[in-house]
Amino acid sequence: MMKKQNFISITTIILLLVLYSGILQAQTKVGTSAFPFLGIGAGPKALSMGTATVATAGDASSLFWNPGAIAHLERNQISFSNMSWLVGTTVNYFGGVLNLGAGHFAGISYYNLDYGDEKVTTVEEQTGTGEYWSASDMAIGLSYARLLTDRFSLGGSLKYIQSSIWHETAKSMAVDIGLLFKTQLDGLQIGIAISNYGTDAQWDGSDLYQKIDLDPDALGNNETLTAKMKTEKWALPLFFRLGLAYSKDLGKMSKITLATDAFVPSDNEEQLNFGLEWLFFDQFALRAGYKGLGYNDSQEGLTLGGGLKIKVSNLGLMLDYSYQEFEYFDNVQTFGIGIYF
């Protein structure tokens, strides 16, 4: 039985690596993908650990990082987080995980970047026309994970992704695939995830229709022809994450977890992320991390945070916070609340 489990684990890892290597060769452009908001991240726990979280199953935000990890969650969970992102924007995340029994798990997630509203102005009406324009990005996902053995899980997500700027939108469908493997070495886990493998995105909307005159120097032709401006298709930002996490009990009062992720995006440079969590009495946690090591132009670095669990009978409340350092912007704070039952 043990040999069979190891064979399944090793075979799956090899297949994912082969799939990813082929995709990466086809997409090597830097900074030319659609939906860059997908690289921001979700959940204060993961963010405070430098996003080194693909090999852990901390809470419902694992749906964002590694859908295969949700099969190792001990309880049903619901989580919500709010992040004050750069230049006055806001990131909201909601995730829910349900244990269906017999090693089957289902999840749902909603991820949104809101740019806010702004007055529509013209040359004639510089104080505003009375209209407001807005922009936002979102991703909605449905996930399923299976605990194949007591050590190995595999999962995936189907996502609908959309960006909107006033009357224009760009849409796409994508899938995430992830796995989590608890090794024979007690406390050591391996996680692998491929995110955003999907269809190209293309902008469309009513403002792309414009009246044109094909020959403005000629008389007698139709000067009010309607044409649609052509927009190019853009590939999604494909993310590959390979992570290790090691947990160790420090007596009966505390537990420490060390984690590291290798992050390889198709639209940017490779980087390493590191994280640490120190848990006391299974109720209070201190966290720290460092993000973007090896990325020469990274504006990020130190991350800090903490969490508190409050248990009432079979119901539990989780409060989490993260702080992220940015070199040329205001530092980013994220607040999260979760319920497990």
N, C-alpha and C positions, 0 to 999 in steps of 0.2 A: 504493500500500500504506500509506503514511504517513497519507494522508487517511482511509483506512478505519479505521486504528487510532484516530485522533483522534475520528472519528465514534462509534465504539463506546464509547470512554471517556466522552465528553461525554454521550451518550445515557443511559448507565447511571447516571451521577451525577445527571442531571436526574430520572430515574425514581425513584431512591431518595429524593431530596429531596421530590418530590411525595408519595410514599407516606408519608414521615415527617410531613410537614406535616398530612396528614389525620388520622393517628393522634394527633398531639399535641393537636389541637383537641378530640378526644374524651376525652382524659385530661389534666386540668389540676390535679387535686387534689394537695395537698402533704402528704406523710407519711401516705398512706392506701393504700399498696400492700402486697401480700404479698411475702415473701421478700426483705427488705431486705439480707440477707447478700450478695446478688449484686452489691452496690455496693462491697464491700470491696476487691476487686482481687486479682491473683495474679502471682507471679513477682518475685523481688527486683530484677531488672534494671528492669522497668517501674515498680515501686514507688519505687525510688531516683531515677528520673527524673520524679517527680511524676505518674506514670501518663500522661505525654504520649507515648504509644507506638502510637497507632492507625496512624501513617504509617511505622512501622518494622517490620522482620521480624527480631527479635533472636534468639529462641529459641522453644521449643515453647509457652511461655506466650502466644504470639500467638494461640493457639486461643481464649483467654479474651477478648482485646481486639478482634481482627479476624481472623476465619477466612480471609479472602481473602489475608492477608499470608503465610500459610505456604507459598504457591506460590513465594515468593522465597527460601526457605531453601536454602542450598547443599547441605546434607547431611541425612540422616535424624537425628532427634533424639529423645531422651527426657529429660525434666526432672522434678524433684521439689523442692518447697519447703515449708518449715514456718515459720509465723508465730505468734509469741506475741501474740495479739490482746488486746483490752481485757477487763478484769475477769476475768482468769484463763482466758479461752477460747483455743482454738487453731484456726488455719486451715491445712489441708493441701491441696496441689495437685499433681496429676500430669498430665503431658501427653506425648503421643507423636505424632510426625509421620513419615510414611513416603512417600518419593518413589516413585510407581508407574510413572514413566517417561512420556515424551511429553507432559510438562507437566501431568500429573495427580498430585495429592497427597491423601493421606488422613490423618486425625488422630483421636485419642481423648483424652478428658480427664475428670478426676474432681476435683471441688472440694467440700471439706467444712469446715464450721464446727462444732466440737465444744464444747459447753458444759460437759462433764464430768458426773460423777455426784454425787448428794447423797442423804443419808439421808431416808427417808420417816418423818415424825413425826406423832403425833396428840396430842390433849389428854391422853389416858391414858398414852401411851408417848412422852414428850417426848425421850427419848434415842435413839429409833429403833425401828422395828418389825422390823428385820432386812431390810427391802426397801430398794432404792435406785431413785430415779427419775433419768432422764437426758433430755437434749434435744440435738438436732443438726439441721443443715441440710446438704443435699447437692445437687449437680448433676452429672449424667453426660451427656457429649456425644459425638456422632459427627460428624465434619467431613469436608468434601470441598472442594477448591479446584482451580481450573484456571488455568493460565497461558495466557491467550488470545493474547497477543503477548509479545514480550520485555520489554515495559514495563508491561503491564496484566494484572492477575489479579483473579479473582472467586471468592468462596467462601461457604460457609454451614455452619451447624451445627444439628443436631437435638438438643434437650436434654430430659432427664427431670429434673424438679426436685421435691424433697421436703423438708418440714420435719416433725420429730417432737418431741412433748413427752409423755413417758411413754407412755400408750396411744393418744394422738391423733396423727393425721397429716394433712397437707395436701399435695396432689400437683398437678402441672401439667406440660404439654408446651409447649415453646417453640422458636423458631428464631432464630438470629443470621444476619445477612447482612453481608458486608464486602467491600471492594475496596481495592486498592492500585495507584497509578499513578505510574510514574517519568516525570517530565516531560522535555521537551527540554532544559531547563536542567540541566546535569550536577550531580548530587548532590541535587536537589530532588524530594521525593516527596510525594504527597497520599494520604491514607487516609480512608475513610468507613466507619462501621459502625453498624448498628442491632441492638440486643441485646434479647432477652427478649420477642419478639412471640409471645404464646401465649394459652392458655386461662386463665380465672380459677381461683383456688385456693379451696378450701373445706375447713374442718376436719371430720374425721370420726373416730370411734373409740368404743370400748366405754364410756368414762366419760360419754358424752353420753346414755346410756340411764339414766333415773331413774324410780323408782316415785313416783307422785303420787296424790293424792286430789282429784278434781275438785270435790268439795263437802264440805269438812271439817266443816261445820256440820250436815250431814244424816246420818241413821242408815240403815243397811241398804244403802248403796251399796258398790261395790267400792273398797276403799282401797289396792289394790296394782296398779293399772293401770301399765303401763310406757310411758313416753313418751320420745321422742327430742328433745333440745334442738336447736333450729334455730341454725345458724351461717350467717353471711353469706358471700357470695362476694367475693373481693378480686382486683383486677386486678394483673398483674405490673408491676414497675417497668421501664418502657420507657426504654432509654438510646439516645441518639444522640450519636455522636462524629464530629467533623470535625477532621482533624489535618494539620499540615505538618511535614516533617523535612528538614533540609539538612545534608549531610555534605561535609567538605572535607579533603583530604589536606594535612598540614603537613609537607611533605618526605617522606622515606622512613621516618621513625621513628614518626610519630603521625598520628592522624586525629581530627577533632572533629565531633560531631553535635549540632545544635541542633534541638529539637522543641517544638511547642506543640499542644495539643488544646483545642477548644471542646467542653465536655461539657454536654449538655442532657438531664437526667432528667425523666421524667413526674411524679415524686413529690417534686421538690425544686427548688431554684434552679439557674439556669445558672451555669457557672463556667469559668474558664480555668486550664489546667495547663501548666507549663513544665518542660523537662528538658534536660540537657546530659550528653554522654558524651565523655570524652577517652581515646582508645585508643592504647596504646603498643606498637609492634612486633607488633600484632595478637594480643597475649597478655594484657596487663594494662590494666584500665580503671578510671578514676575517674568517678563519676557524681554529679550533684546535680540538684535540681529544687525546684519550689514548686507546691503543690497548693491549689486552692480559691480562687483570686483572683476576686473578684466575688461570692462567696458570703458574705453578711454574718454568718451564724451558724457559719461553719466553725471547727472546732477544730483543723484540720490546717494545715500550712504547709510548713516546710523538710523536704526529704528528701535523704539522702546515701547513698552506697554505693560498691561497687566489685566488680570481678570478675577472675578469673584463668583463663586457658586453658592446659591442659597437653596437648601433642600427643605421642602415641606411635604412630609409623607412621601407619596410616589411622584410628586411633582417637583421639578427643579427649575430655578431661574439662574441664568448666566448673564453677567454684566462684564463687558470687555471694552478696552480702550487701547488705541495705538497712536503713536507719534512718529512721523516720518520727517527726516531732515532733507531739505532741498537747498541747493547752493544759491540760486538766484531768485527764488520765490519764497513766499511765506511758507513756513513749515506746516505740514498737513496733519490734521487730527481726525481720527475716526472713532465713533461710538457705536457700540453694538449691544443688542439685547437678544437673549435666546431663551427658549423654554424646552425642556425635555420631559418626556412622560412615558 
